[in-house]
Amino acid sequence: MLMVQLGISIEAALARLRAYAFAEGRSLADVAHAVVERTLDLRDDDR
């Protein structure tokens, strides 16, 4: 989903998910689930 939204590679998308999860103290699975459910939009995140 992030790959398409941001036009980035799968490696970059995973790195972005991991960075957000780490910075927010959330699990990677929780962040990924929120992105898929569209309750979290990382397009505006500058991390």
N, C-alpha and C positions, 0 to 999 in steps of 0.2 A: 504494500500500500504506500509506504513512504517512497519507495523507488519511483513510483508513478507520480505521486504528488510533488516530489522535489526534483525529479529527473536525475537521481543519483544511483550509484551502483549498490548492489546488495550489501557489500562490505561497508560502505558508507552509511547505509540505512541502519545496519546492525550497530555500528559504532554510535550513531546518533541516539538510538534507543537505549543503549548501555549508558551513555553519558547522562541522558535525562534521568534514567532510573537511579544512577549513583548520586547525582546531584539532589534528587528529591527524596532519597532514602526509601525508594520503592523497589520492589522486585522487577526484574526484566519481564517476567510473565505478566505481571500486573500492568505494566506500561504498554506492552504489546497488545494485551486484551483491550485496554482503553482506546488505543489507536484504532483497532479493528471495529470496536463498537461505536467509534466516532464521538467518544466523550472526551478525547484528548486530541488536540491538533498541534502537531509539532512543526507545522510550516512556519509559524511565527516565533519559534524558539531560536534564540541566537547562540546556543551552546555549541 
